[in-house]
Structures are given as C-alpha cells and as structure tokens.
Amino acid sequence: EAQVTQNPRYLITVTGKKLTVTCSQNMNHEYMSWYRQDPGLGLRQIYYSMNVEVTDKGDVPEGYKVSRKEKRNFPLILESPSPNQTSLYFCASSLLSPEGRGLYGYTFGSGTRLTVV
Amino acid sequence: GQQVMQIPQYQHVQEGEDFTTYCNSSTTLSNIQWYKQRPGGHPVFLIQLVKSGEVKKQKRLTFQFGEAKKNSSLHITATQTTDVGTYFCAGHQIYNFNKFYFGSGTKLNVKP
C-alpha cells in the first residue's frame, strides 16, 4: 500500500531533551516536507526537500533540523525542544511534475502529536 | 505572512444545504490544490486545478480556479454528514515552485 509512515504517533517529552520524528514513504517521491498544524494557524511548512541531500527552510524552521540521506526517509529533529513546539506534526510527500514546476497532490502521514512540558 | 487566505473559518449547515469555501492568494498561483481533513485525521488530497478559469467536478463537489489564478472556490451541493471536516486550499506561487502554501482552512460542520 502506498503510504507515508510517521513515528511515533504520540510523544510527550521534557524541555531540552533531543528527539527525532521519523518519516518514510514507499512511493519513490522526490519531494518531502514537514508541516506543523496549530489551531487557527492552519498548516505551516517547517522544512522541505526536493531530493536526496537537497533540503531547504519553510516558513517556520527555527528549532528544527532535517536530513535527507535516502530518498524514502526524511526525519525531523528537535535538538532542544521547547513548549512552543507542542503541536501536531505531519510529514508529506509528492511527486514533482515532469517540468519540475510544482507538486502533484501530497500524501500525508497520519501525524505525530508532540507535547513538550 | 500568510500567502493564502480562506473564508469562512467555520461553517455550520443543516444536512442538505449547500456549502462554499473561498480561497484567495495575494500573488498569482501556478496551481491550486484542495484537501479534506476529517476530525482527528490527516489531510487527504482531493483535486488539483492548473488552468485559468478551470472548473472540475467530483460528484457533489465543484472546484473552480479563478481567471487571474489568484482565487479558487469549493462548492458542495446538498451536504451530507460525511462531508464534515476541514477543507484546505494550497498552491505554489507562480515564480516559486519550491514552497507550497496552505490556506488556513474552513471547518465544516453538518447537522443531521
């Protein structure tokens, strides 16, 4: 089944304790991205990757890191989590259009609900 | 700041009534996509519009892309309780294909 798999689904952690949220897709998609979803703010892009070893900042990258060493995996790293990073996080992937001019529809993971206390 | 705005933020309708959500961008979009997120779920891709003035239908859902490619709408005819959820529009700016902006979403509640 074509899917984006995120782990864990739920995570409660303490301020400053490094954590990684994993994301893996089995559709050979070039483009992968992380979003956070907060009430009233919609989906905000944290980081995205156009392909292996190619990553760039989205709109809210502060406090996050990513890497893209393999095409299928795109982990999100919080080196020193803070309470304002409490949120619902989604990983998503998409094919790039043949001309490289945009995305086809995203496939989203099921989400990771992170609470930082 | 927010590149893509959506209105209304919330909409409560009686089952059988119609529903429309509007999406407006401050800049020209290369395409527009629509997603639905059920309560407690993740966004699911519905459709993509690319051409100026394009109209597409999926059963009771009608999607439009404005002539200037700066606005879009989703219209649901005769809502059902299964339509409950949040509807998001999203798109690329025409000169920046790397970033993808989501609207703030319209939360639809349908009373049986």
gemmi code that builds the backbone of each chain (N, CA, C; Angstrom):
import gemmi

chains = {
    "A": [
        ("GLU", (0.846, -1.193, 0.000), (0.000, 0.000, 0.000), (0.882, 1.244, 0.000)),
        ("ALA", (0.573, 2.195, -0.884), (1.309, 3.442, -0.960), (1.008, 4.277, 0.282)),
        ("GLN", (2.069, 4.669, 0.996), (1.798, 5.418, 2.211), (3.022, 6.166, 2.701)),
        ("VAL", (2.741, 7.114, 3.600), (3.762, 7.831, 4.349), (3.609, 7.394, 5.802)),
        ("THR", (4.687, 6.905, 6.370), (4.644, 6.367, 7.733), (5.435, 7.269, 8.663)),
        ("GLN", (4.758, 7.752, 9.675), (5.390, 8.592, 10.691), (5.402, 7.863, 12.011)),
        ("ASN", (6.476, 8.063, 12.762), (6.541, 7.530, 14.119), (7.312, 8.467, 15.033)),
        ("PRO", (6.879, 8.606, 16.295), (5.691, 7.968, 16.870), (4.420, 8.739, 16.555)),
        ("ARG", (3.260, 8.214, 16.904), (2.000, 8.919, 16.730), (1.795, 9.939, 17.840)),
        ("TYR", (2.230, 9.581, 19.030), (2.102, 10.480, 20.175), (3.430, 10.496, 20.917)),
        ("LEU", (3.783, 11.675, 21.418), (5.037, 11.791, 22.169), (4.911, 12.924, 23.173)),
        ("ILE", (5.214, 12.600, 24.426), (5.305, 13.614, 25.470), (6.754, 13.628, 25.926)),
        ("THR", (7.371, 14.811, 25.922), (8.775, 14.898, 26.300), (8.990, 16.132, 27.167)),
        ("VAL", (10.202, 16.244, 27.667), (10.535, 17.384, 28.521), (11.389, 18.380, 27.759)),
        ("THR", (11.331, 19.605, 28.177), (12.112, 20.671, 27.551), (13.585, 20.307, 27.502)),
        ("GLY", (14.170, 20.459, 26.312), (15.601, 20.262, 26.150), (16.047, 18.857, 25.791)),
        ("LYS", (15.166, 17.916, 25.818), (15.554, 16.522, 25.518), (15.392, 16.243, 24.026)),
        ("LYS", (16.506, 16.036, 23.369), (16.518, 15.853, 21.910), (15.594, 14.723, 21.482)),
        ("LEU", (14.881, 14.942, 20.380), (14.011, 13.893, 19.863), (14.013, 13.909, 18.339)),
        ("THR", (13.659, 12.767, 17.789), (13.550, 12.614, 16.336), (12.200, 11.997, 15.997)),
        ("VAL", (11.527, 12.586, 15.031), (10.301, 12.013, 14.486), (10.647, 11.455, 13.112)),
        ("THR", (10.378, 10.181, 12.919), (10.758, 9.569, 11.652), (9.628, 9.660, 10.632)),
        ("CYS", (10.017, 9.685, 9.364), (9.067, 9.723, 8.262), (9.638, 8.909, 7.117)),
        ("SER", (8.826, 8.013, 6.590), (9.265, 7.171, 5.494), (8.138, 7.028, 4.486)),
        ("GLN", (8.488, 7.095, 3.192), (7.471, 6.910, 2.146), (7.937, 5.826, 1.178)),
        ("ASN", (6.958, 5.095, 0.636), (7.281, 3.965, -0.243), (6.825, 4.210, -1.679)),
        ("MET", (6.709, 5.477, -2.067), (6.172, 5.810, -3.393), (7.227, 6.394, -4.320)),
        ("ASN", (8.484, 6.396, -3.884), (9.585, 6.946, -4.693), (9.370, 8.428, -5.027)),
        ("HIS", (8.745, 9.146, -4.096), (8.509, 10.576, -4.305), (9.785, 11.374, -4.097)),
        ("GLU", (9.976, 12.376, -4.986), (11.161, 13.227, -4.838), (10.982, 14.221, -3.685)),
        ("TYR", (9.809, 14.807, -3.600), (9.568, 15.926, -2.686), (8.996, 15.422, -1.370)),
        ("MET", (9.617, 15.863, -0.277), (9.088, 15.553, 1.050), (9.104, 16.818, 1.888)),
        ("SER", (8.194, 16.891, 2.834), (8.056, 18.114, 3.609), (7.506, 17.805, 4.990)),
        ("TRP", (7.820, 18.681, 5.931), (7.253, 18.631, 7.266), (6.405, 19.869, 7.500)),
        ("TYR", (5.233, 19.634, 8.117), (4.327, 20.717, 8.480), (3.979, 20.583, 9.958)),
        ("ARG", (3.687, 21.730, 10.553), (3.061, 21.702, 11.859), (1.684, 22.343, 11.748)),
        ("GLN", (0.763, 21.788, 12.527), (-0.615, 22.282, 12.482), (-1.019, 22.738, 13.872)),
        ("ASP", (-1.375, 23.997, 13.962), (-1.812, 24.584, 15.229), (-3.173, 25.227, 15.031)),
        ("PRO", (-4.030, 25.188, 16.068), (-5.391, 25.745, 15.925), (-5.358, 27.185, 15.432)),
        ("GLY", (-6.143, 27.466, 14.413), (-6.244, 28.822, 13.889), (-5.112, 29.235, 12.965)),
        ("LEU", (-4.079, 28.401, 12.860), (-2.918, 28.770, 12.036), (-2.762, 27.873, 10.818)),
        ("GLY", (-3.583, 26.873, 10.695), (-3.512, 26.003, 9.533), (-2.241, 25.167, 9.518)),
        ("LEU", (-1.790, 24.840, 8.331), (-0.588, 24.027, 8.138), (0.558, 24.940, 7.746)),
        ("ARG", (1.618, 24.905, 8.521), (2.779, 25.744, 8.233), (3.973, 24.850, 7.931)),
        ("GLN", (4.666, 25.195, 6.853), (5.773, 24.359, 6.400), (7.025, 24.626, 7.219)),
        ("ILE", (7.642, 23.558, 7.684), (8.843, 23.680, 8.516), (10.087, 23.574, 7.638)),
        ("TYR", (10.225, 22.463, 6.954), (11.313, 22.208, 6.020), (10.765, 21.402, 4.862)),
        ("TYR", (11.478, 21.461, 3.746), (11.131, 20.610, 2.624), (12.406, 20.116, 1.953)),
        ("SER", (12.233, 19.088, 1.137), (13.370, 18.507, 0.430), (12.929, 18.159, -0.983)),
        ("MET", (13.693, 18.658, -1.954), (13.374, 18.392, -3.358), (13.929, 17.030, -3.808)),
        ("ASN", (14.951, 16.559, -3.111), (15.526, 15.254, -3.449), (16.601, 14.935, -2.413)),
        ("VAL", (17.287, 13.826, -2.597), (18.319, 13.408, -1.646), (19.376, 14.502, -1.514)),
        ("GLU", (19.723, 14.797, -0.264), (20.742, 15.792, 0.085), (20.352, 17.221, -0.297)),
        ("VAL", (19.099, 17.454, -0.656), (18.629, 18.799, -1.002), (17.497, 19.166, -0.060)),
        ("THR", (17.793, 20.046, 0.897), (16.760, 20.469, 1.842), (16.750, 21.987, 1.920)),
        ("ASP", (15.621, 22.544, 2.333), (15.527, 23.994, 2.455), (14.474, 24.352, 3.488)),
        ("LYS", (14.597, 25.569, 4.003), (13.700, 26.031, 5.055), (12.334, 26.387, 4.494)),
        ("GLY", (11.320, 26.069, 5.301), (9.986, 26.534, 5.008), (9.733, 27.845, 5.729)),
        ("ASP", (8.520, 28.001, 6.225), (8.149, 29.258, 6.869), (8.477, 29.313, 8.351)),
        ("VAL", (8.570, 28.160, 9.007), (8.818, 28.136, 10.454), (9.916, 27.137, 10.806)),
        ("PRO", (11.160, 27.337, 10.353), (12.209, 26.342, 10.548), (12.938, 26.410, 11.894)),
        ("GLU", (12.740, 27.508, 12.647), (13.532, 27.708, 13.858), (13.279, 26.590, 14.859)),
        ("GLY", (14.379, 26.013, 15.361), (14.277, 24.961, 16.370), (14.187, 23.557, 15.799)),
        ("TYR", (14.231, 23.443, 14.480), (14.112, 22.140, 13.825), (15.308, 21.891, 12.907)),
        ("LYS", (15.604, 20.614, 12.704), (16.572, 20.193, 11.704), (15.993, 19.032, 10.935)),
        ("VAL", (16.477, 18.851, 9.715), (16.070, 17.701, 8.909), (17.292, 17.167, 8.181)),
        ("SER", (17.146, 15.959, 7.650), (18.161, 15.419, 6.772), (17.479, 14.548, 5.732)),
        ("ARG", (18.109, 14.377, 4.579), (17.552, 13.530, 3.512), (18.724, 12.753, 2.903)),
        ("LYS", (19.088, 11.693, 3.611), (20.213, 10.873, 3.163), (19.760, 9.776, 2.201)),
        ("GLU", (18.498, 9.415, 2.319), (17.915, 8.436, 1.401), (16.617, 9.026, 0.877)),
        ("LYS", (16.209, 8.592, -0.293), (15.023, 9.168, -0.908), (13.773, 8.919, -0.083)),
        ("ARG", (13.694, 7.770, 0.564), (12.457, 7.404, 1.236), (12.305, 8.015, 2.633)),
        ("ASN", (13.399, 8.456, 3.252), (13.337, 8.891, 4.651), (13.605, 10.383, 4.821)),
        ("PHE", (12.865, 10.994, 5.727), (13.016, 12.435, 5.952), (12.715, 12.717, 7.431)),
        ("PRO", (13.655, 12.421, 8.316), (13.406, 12.617, 9.749), (13.412, 14.090, 10.151)),
        ("LEU", (12.615, 14.394, 11.154), (12.553, 15.731, 11.752), (13.199, 15.662, 13.119)),
        ("ILE", (14.174, 16.535, 13.343), (14.942, 16.509, 14.586), (14.698, 17.790, 15.376)),
        ("LEU", (14.369, 17.621, 16.647), (14.274, 18.749, 17.558), (15.417, 18.600, 18.547)),
        ("GLU", (16.461, 19.425, 18.377), (17.670, 19.285, 19.182), (17.403, 19.636, 20.653)),
        ("SER", (16.621, 20.673, 20.883), (16.322, 21.110, 22.248), (14.875, 21.605, 22.281)),
        ("PRO", (13.936, 20.659, 22.379), (12.522, 21.037, 22.276), (12.096, 22.030, 23.358)),
        ("SER", (11.187, 22.900, 22.989), (10.624, 23.864, 23.937), (9.100, 23.762, 23.893)),
        ("PRO", (8.416, 24.243, 24.920), (6.947, 24.123, 24.958), (6.242, 24.724, 23.743)),
        ("ASN", (6.815, 25.748, 23.110), (6.141, 26.332, 21.939), (6.240, 25.435, 20.697)),
        ("GLN", (6.911, 24.309, 20.833), (6.931, 23.327, 19.753), (5.891, 22.223, 19.968)),
        ("THR", (5.104, 22.369, 21.005), (3.956, 21.482, 21.192), (2.993, 21.711, 20.038)),
        ("SER", (2.713, 20.643, 19.285), (1.930, 20.803, 18.073), (1.616, 19.439, 17.483)),
        ("LEU", (0.830, 19.459, 16.402), (0.576, 18.277, 15.591), (1.441, 18.391, 14.344)),
        ("TYR", (2.277, 17.380, 14.119), (3.220, 17.425, 13.015), (2.820, 16.414, 11.934)),
        ("PHE", (2.928, 16.868, 10.697), (2.657, 15.996, 9.558), (3.842, 15.970, 8.617)),
        ("CYS", (4.182, 14.771, 8.179), (5.114, 14.586, 7.085), (4.297, 14.344, 5.825)),
        ("ALA", (4.776, 14.831, 4.700), (4.042, 14.655, 3.445), (5.031, 14.464, 2.312)),
        ("SER", (4.608, 13.746, 1.288), (5.468, 13.556, 0.126), (4.662, 13.707, -1.152)),
        ("SER", (5.383, 14.007, -2.230), (4.719, 14.207, -3.509), (5.699, 13.977, -4.647)),
        ("LEU", (5.157, 13.584, -5.768), (5.938, 13.613, -6.991), (6.091, 15.057, -7.449)),
        ("LEU", (7.187, 15.334, -8.126), (7.342, 16.621, -8.795), (6.822, 16.491, -10.224)),
        ("SER", (6.221, 17.536, -10.737), (5.746, 17.487, -12.117), (6.958, 17.331, -13.042)),
        ("PRO", (6.765, 16.744, -14.214), (7.907, 16.435, -15.082), (8.772, 17.644, -15.413)),
        ("GLU", (8.140, 18.800, -15.502), (8.925, 20.001, -15.825), (9.572, 20.587, -14.579)),
        ("GLY", (9.366, 19.932, -13.431), (9.887, 20.459, -12.172), (9.158, 21.699, -11.709)),
        ("ARG", (7.943, 21.898, -12.217), (7.221, 23.121, -11.895), (6.057, 22.844, -10.952)),
        ("GLY", (6.389, 22.299, -9.828), (5.342, 22.147, -8.834), (5.079, 20.709, -8.466)),
        ("LEU", (4.167, 20.568, -7.511), (3.861, 19.272, -6.951), (2.568, 18.721, -7.523)),
        ("TYR", (2.510, 17.408, -7.553), (1.232, 16.747, -7.652), (0.689, 16.674, -6.228)),
        ("GLY", (-0.430, 16.014, -6.017), (-1.026, 16.030, -4.686), (-0.148, 15.363, -3.642)),
        ("TYR", (-0.142, 15.974, -2.464), (0.582, 15.406, -1.332), (-0.113, 14.140, -0.830)),
        ("THR", (0.728, 13.205, -0.366), (0.254, 12.133, 0.504), (0.797, 12.443, 1.893)),
        ("PHE", (-0.094, 12.519, 2.854), (0.293, 12.851, 4.224), (0.429, 11.605, 5.078)),
        ("GLY", (1.329, 11.685, 6.057), (1.357, 10.686, 7.116), (0.211, 10.928, 8.088)),
        ("SER", (0.087, 10.018, 9.053), (-1.037, 10.087, 9.995), (-0.855, 11.136, 11.087)),
        ("GLY", (0.343, 11.689, 11.190), (0.566, 12.757, 12.148), (1.254, 12.287, 13.418)),
        ("THR", (1.972, 13.212, 14.045), (2.609, 12.984, 15.340), (2.186, 14.114, 16.265)),
        ("ARG", (1.519, 13.746, 17.338), (1.104, 14.769, 18.305), (2.173, 14.866, 19.376)),
        ("LEU", (2.879, 15.987, 19.384), (4.002, 16.201, 20.296), (3.612, 17.178, 21.389)),
        ("THR", (3.899, 16.795, 22.622), (3.713, 17.685, 23.763), (5.054, 17.852, 24.455)),
        ("VAL", (5.485, 19.101, 24.625), (6.734, 19.394, 25.314), (6.389, 20.101, 26.628)),
        ("VAL", (6.795, 19.490, 27.729), (6.441, 20.056, 29.053), (7.679, 20.622, 29.736)),
    ],
    "B": [
        ("GLY", (4.387, 36.216, 6.014), (2.992, 36.207, 6.422), (2.177, 35.234, 5.616)),
        ("GLN", (0.904, 35.152, 5.925), (0.011, 34.201, 5.270), (-0.132, 34.565, 3.806)),
        ("GLN", (0.163, 33.618, 2.925), (0.109, 33.870, 1.491), (-1.263, 33.573, 0.917)),
        ("VAL", (-1.941, 32.605, 1.527), (-3.230, 32.146, 1.015), (-4.266, 32.231, 2.131)),
        ("MET", (-5.319, 32.988, 1.868), (-6.373, 33.172, 2.857), (-7.613, 32.409, 2.452)),
        ("GLN", (-8.312, 31.889, 3.456), (-9.531, 31.156, 3.198), (-10.657, 31.707, 4.041)),
        ("ILE", (-11.849, 31.781, 3.465), (-13.039, 32.171, 4.210), (-14.221, 31.303, 3.797)),
        ("PRO", (-15.161, 31.054, 4.717), (-15.102, 31.442, 6.128), (-14.199, 30.508, 6.924)),
        ("GLN", (-13.949, 30.845, 8.168), (-13.137, 29.985, 9.016), (-13.958, 28.784, 9.479)),
        ("TYR", (-15.234, 29.047, 9.763), (-16.154, 27.992, 10.195), (-17.464, 28.115, 9.417)),
        ("GLN", (-18.122, 26.988, 9.222), (-19.436, 26.994, 8.603), (-20.257, 25.846, 9.178)),
        ("HIS", (-21.421, 26.214, 9.696), (-22.343, 25.195, 10.211), (-23.545, 25.164, 9.283)),
        ("VAL", (-23.881, 23.996, 8.766), (-25.020, 23.887, 7.863), (-25.896, 22.731, 8.291)),
        ("GLN", (-27.152, 22.794, 7.847), (-28.075, 21.683, 8.033), (-27.841, 20.711, 6.879)),
        ("GLU", (-27.934, 19.447, 7.177), (-27.759, 18.442, 6.118), (-28.703, 18.766, 4.962)),
        ("GLY", (-28.160, 18.712, 3.750), (-28.957, 19.035, 2.577), (-28.712, 20.438, 2.042)),
        ("GLU", (-28.172, 21.314, 2.891), (-27.848, 22.675, 2.436), (-26.540, 22.655, 1.654)),
        ("ASP", (-26.333, 23.694, 0.865), (-25.090, 23.820, 0.115), (-24.029, 24.514, 0.957)),
        ("PHE", (-22.781, 24.370, 0.542), (-21.642, 24.949, 1.267), (-20.595, 25.407, 0.259)),
        ("THR", (-20.010, 26.585, 0.532), (-18.930, 27.082, -0.315), (-17.813, 27.651, 0.544)),
        ("THR", (-16.593, 27.335, 0.186), (-15.425, 27.944, 0.815), (-14.597, 28.615, -0.269)),
        ("TYR", (-13.986, 29.766, 0.103), (-13.264, 30.583, -0.862), (-11.802, 30.712, -0.449)),
        ("CYS", (-10.962, 30.730, -1.438), (-9.527, 30.778, -1.222), (-8.969, 31.942, -2.037)),
        ("ASN", (-8.181, 32.811, -1.389), (-7.630, 33.977, -2.079), (-6.145, 34.105, -1.810)),
        ("SER", (-5.397, 34.320, -2.873), (-3.954, 34.477, -2.750), (-3.555, 35.912, -3.074)),
        ("SER", (-2.522, 36.381, -2.394), (-2.028, 37.730, -2.659), (-1.187, 37.768, -3.941)),
        ("THR", (-0.767, 36.605, -4.400), (0.042, 36.533, -5.615), (-0.547, 35.483, -6.556)),
        ("THR", (-0.136, 35.529, -7.801), (-0.619, 34.564, -8.785), (-0.090, 33.181, -8.464)),
        ("LEU", (-0.981, 32.200, -8.537), (-0.618, 30.820, -8.239), (-0.399, 30.037, -9.524)),
        ("SER", (0.536, 29.095, -9.482), (0.730, 28.232, -10.651), (-0.333, 27.139, -10.692)),
        ("ASN", (-0.778, 26.714, -9.542), (-1.855, 25.728, -9.470), (-2.543, 25.861, -8.122)),
        ("ILE", (-3.665, 25.210, -7.953), (-4.346, 25.191, -6.670), (-4.755, 23.759, -6.374)),
        ("GLN", (-4.551, 23.340, -5.158), (-4.968, 22.017, -4.739), (-5.942, 22.160, -3.574)),
        ("TRP", (-6.808, 21.167, -3.433), (-7.757, 21.131, -2.327), (-7.595, 19.827, -1.553)),
        ("TYR", (-7.681, 19.966, -0.236), (-7.537, 18.837, 0.671), (-8.687, 18.832, 1.661)),
        ("LYS", (-9.000, 17.633, 2.152), (-10.002, 17.488, 3.208), (-9.362, 16.770, 4.392)),
        ("GLN", (-9.606, 17.298, 5.574), (-9.097, 16.669, 6.790), (-10.281, 16.366, 7.699)),
        ("ARG", (-10.539, 15.088, 7.905), (-11.600, 14.699, 8.828), (-11.127, 14.939, 10.254)),
        ("PRO", (-12.045, 15.123, 11.198), (-11.652, 15.325, 12.599), (-10.753, 14.193, 13.078)),
        ("GLY", (-9.607, 14.553, 13.645), (-8.660, 13.562, 14.141), (-7.825, 12.889, 13.070)),
        ("GLY", (-8.002, 13.302, 11.828), (-7.286, 12.649, 10.724), (-6.224, 13.535, 10.104)),
        ("HIS", (-5.720, 13.080, 8.967), (-4.715, 13.841, 8.259), (-5.312, 14.379, 6.960)),
        ("PRO", (-4.717, 15.432, 6.395), (-5.251, 15.961, 5.129), (-5.162, 14.916, 4.022)),
        ("VAL", (-6.217, 14.891, 3.218), (-6.277, 13.971, 2.083), (-6.490, 14.794, 0.821)),
        ("PHE", (-5.672, 14.544, -0.173), (-5.729, 15.274, -1.443), (-7.048, 14.997, -2.149)),
        ("LEU", (-7.707, 16.063, -2.603), (-8.952, 15.918, -3.356), (-8.725, 16.130, -4.846)),
        ("ILE", (-8.094, 17.271, -5.203), (-8.019, 17.623, -6.621), (-6.986, 18.716, -6.837)),
        ("GLN", (-6.531, 18.839, -8.074), (-5.645, 19.925, -8.469), (-6.217, 20.618, -9.697)),
        ("LEU", (-6.163, 21.960, -9.673), (-6.552, 22.764, -10.828), (-5.326, 23.527, -11.297)),
        ("VAL", (-5.155, 23.608, -12.609), (-3.949, 24.218, -13.155), (-4.263, 25.386, -14.080)),
        ("LYS", (-5.331, 25.266, -14.851), (-5.599, 26.264, -15.883), (-6.468, 27.402, -15.367)),
        ("SER", (-6.237, 28.569, -15.886), (-7.048, 29.741, -15.590), (-8.501, 29.452, -15.933)),
        ("GLY", (-9.414, 29.720, -14.977), (-10.838, 29.525, -15.218), (-11.307, 28.085, -15.174)),
        ("GLU", (-10.429, 27.179, -14.787), (-10.766, 25.751, -14.803), (-11.856, 25.424, -13.797)),
        ("VAL", (-12.747, 24.525, -14.174), (-13.803, 24.015, -13.301), (-13.763, 22.493, -13.362)),
        ("LYS", (-13.750, 21.871, -12.195), (-13.775, 20.407, -12.129), (-14.837, 19.978, -11.143)),
        ("LYS", (-15.430, 18.822, -11.418), (-16.466, 18.299, -10.518), (-16.105, 16.905, -10.058)),
        ("GLN", (-16.425, 16.641, -8.795), (-16.325, 15.302, -8.228), (-17.641, 15.063, -7.499)),
        ("LYS", (-18.562, 14.382, -8.138), (-19.877, 14.098, -7.560), (-20.527, 15.393, -7.097)),
        ("ARG", (-20.708, 15.600, -5.809), (-21.381, 16.805, -5.318), (-20.422, 17.982, -5.108)),
        ("LEU", (-19.138, 17.789, -5.371), (-18.139, 18.842, -5.160), (-17.774, 19.498, -6.495)),
        ("THR", (-17.766, 20.837, -6.505), (-17.368, 21.592, -7.687), (-16.230, 22.526, -7.303)),
        ("PHE", (-15.149, 22.445, -8.038), (-13.952, 23.236, -7.782), (-13.744, 24.211, -8.934)),
        ("GLN", (-13.387, 25.458, -8.566), (-13.130, 26.469, -9.595), (-11.794, 27.156, -9.327)),
        ("PHE", (-11.099, 27.497, -10.399), (-9.864, 28.274, -10.320), (-10.121, 29.572, -11.061)),
        ("GLY", (-9.844, 30.697, -10.421), (-10.172, 31.988, -10.990), (-9.399, 32.305, -12.264)),
        ("GLU", (-9.938, 33.238, -13.026), (-9.314, 33.623, -14.296), (-7.909, 34.185, -14.078)),
        ("ALA", (-7.740, 34.928, -12.995), (-6.437, 35.530, -12.713), (-5.524, 34.579, -11.940)),
        ("LYS", (-6.001, 33.391, -11.644), (-5.247, 32.384, -10.885), (-4.811, 32.928, -9.526)),
        ("LYS", (-5.681, 33.727, -8.917), (-5.418, 34.215, -7.568), (-6.483, 33.762, -6.589)),
        ("ASN", (-7.538, 33.148, -7.080), (-8.573, 32.688, -6.175), (-9.180, 31.384, -6.661)),
        ("SER", (-9.838, 30.715, -5.723), (-10.444, 29.431, -6.018), (-11.615, 29.224, -5.072)),
        ("SER", (-12.505, 28.321, -5.438), (-13.624, 28.002, -4.565), (-13.933, 26.520, -4.646)),
        ("LEU", (-14.502, 26.042, -3.545), (-15.012, 24.667, -3.465), (-16.467, 24.765, -3.045)),
        ("HIS", (-17.352, 24.202, -3.839), (-18.778, 24.227, -3.550), (-19.269, 22.798, -3.371)),
        ("ILE", (-19.974, 22.549, -2.279), (-20.578, 21.230, -2.047), (-22.093, 21.393, -2.135)),
        ("THR", (-22.707, 20.631, -2.978), (-24.164, 20.649, -3.140), (-24.790, 19.616, -2.219)),
        ("ALA", (-25.849, 20.013, -1.545), (-26.610, 19.088, -0.696), (-25.694, 18.327, 0.255)),
        ("THR", (-25.138, 19.041, 1.227), (-24.175, 18.439, 2.144), (-24.734, 17.218, 2.853)),
        ("GLN", (-23.805, 16.327, 3.200), (-24.132, 15.141, 3.986), (-23.235, 15.129, 5.215)),
        ("THR", (-23.587, 14.342, 6.198), (-22.771, 14.308, 7.426), (-21.366, 13.807, 7.141)),
        ("THR", (-21.203, 13.052, 6.079), (-19.864, 12.564, 5.708), (-18.969, 13.689, 5.174)),
        ("ASP", (-19.543, 14.859, 4.912), (-18.742, 15.989, 4.431), (-18.054, 16.740, 5.570)),
        ("VAL", (-18.371, 16.389, 6.803), (-17.783, 17.075, 7.961), (-16.263, 16.996, 7.908)),
        ("GLY", (-15.615, 18.117, 8.197), (-14.160, 18.155, 8.212), (-13.674, 19.554, 7.910)),
        ("THR", (-12.367, 19.680, 7.776), (-11.769, 20.961, 7.423), (-11.236, 20.875, 6.003)),
        ("TYR", (-11.570, 21.863, 5.205), (-11.156, 21.908, 3.806), (-10.070, 22.954, 3.629)),
        ("PHE", (-8.969, 22.531, 3.053), (-7.830, 23.416, 2.834), (-7.575, 23.582, 1.339)),
        ("CYS", (-7.247, 24.809, 0.957), (-6.683, 25.009, -0.368), (-5.176, 25.186, -0.206)),
        ("ALA", (-4.440, 24.979, -1.276), (-2.984, 25.105, -1.212), (-2.453, 25.295, -2.624)),
        ("GLY", (-1.303, 25.995, -2.714), (-0.739, 26.164, -4.038), (0.663, 26.740, -4.034)),
        ("HIS", (1.258, 26.702, -5.231), (2.565, 27.312, -5.442), (2.381, 28.717, -5.973)),
        ("GLN", (3.257, 29.610, -5.570), (3.356, 30.885, -6.278), (3.959, 30.603, -7.647)),
        ("ILE", (3.594, 31.434, -8.604), (3.973, 31.162, -9.978), (5.476, 31.274, -10.187)),
        ("TYR", (6.175, 32.056, -9.356), (7.612, 32.223, -9.535), (8.414, 31.496, -8.466)),
        ("ASN", (7.771, 30.680, -7.667), (8.489, 29.950, -6.622), (7.861, 28.577, -6.471)),
        ("PHE", (8.394, 27.609, -7.211), (7.767, 26.287, -7.209), (8.213, 25.429, -6.038)),
        ("ASN", (9.196, 25.919, -5.297), (9.717, 25.094, -4.218), (8.809, 25.090, -3.001)),
        ("LYS", (8.224, 26.254, -2.699), (7.396, 26.347, -1.500), (5.927, 26.153, -1.862)),
        ("PHE", (5.218, 25.612, -0.905), (3.827, 25.258, -1.129), (3.027, 25.800, 0.039)),
        ("TYR", (2.066, 26.670, -0.224), (1.361, 27.377, 0.843), (-0.041, 26.834, 1.017)),
        ("PHE", (-0.383, 26.574, 2.264), (-1.734, 26.148, 2.601), (-2.558, 27.324, 3.098)),
        ("GLY", (-3.827, 27.328, 2.737), (-4.759, 28.261, 3.344), (-5.031, 27.857, 4.781)),
        ("SER", (-5.706, 28.731, 5.503), (-5.966, 28.488, 6.927), (-7.084, 27.479, 7.153)),
        ("GLY", (-7.814, 27.135, 6.134), (-8.824, 26.094, 6.232), (-10.206, 26.605, 6.593)),
        ("THR", (-11.227, 25.874, 6.145), (-12.614, 26.130, 6.539), (-13.142, 24.865, 7.182)),
        ("LYS", (-13.594, 25.027, 8.433), (-14.117, 23.881, 9.170), (-15.616, 23.788, 8.938)),
        ("LEU", (-16.049, 22.670, 8.370), (-17.458, 22.454, 8.059), (-18.091, 21.495, 9.042)),
        ("ASN", (-19.190, 21.925, 9.629), (-19.982, 21.047, 10.484), (-21.360, 20.878, 9.851)),
        ("VAL", (-21.834, 19.659, 9.752), (-23.124, 19.379, 9.131), (-24.034, 18.737, 10.172)),
        ("LYS", (-25.158, 19.393, 10.430), (-26.118, 18.863, 11.404), (-27.088, 17.933, 10.702)),
        ("PRO", (-27.313, 16.753, 11.254), (-28.231, 15.805, 10.598), (-29.689, 16.229, 10.757)),
    ],
}
model = gemmi.Model(1)
for chain_id, residues in chains.items():
    chain = gemmi.Chain(chain_id)
    for i, (resn, *xyz) in enumerate(residues, 1):
        res = gemmi.Residue()
        res.name, res.seqid = resn, gemmi.SeqId(i, " ")
        for name, pos in zip(("N", "CA", "C"), xyz):
            atom = gemmi.Atom()
            atom.name, atom.element = name, gemmi.Element(name[0])
            atom.pos, atom.b_iso = gemmi.Position(*pos), 0.0
            res.add_atom(atom)
        chain.add_residue(res)
    model.add_chain(chain)
structure = gemmi.Structure()
structure.add_model(model)
structure.setup_entities()
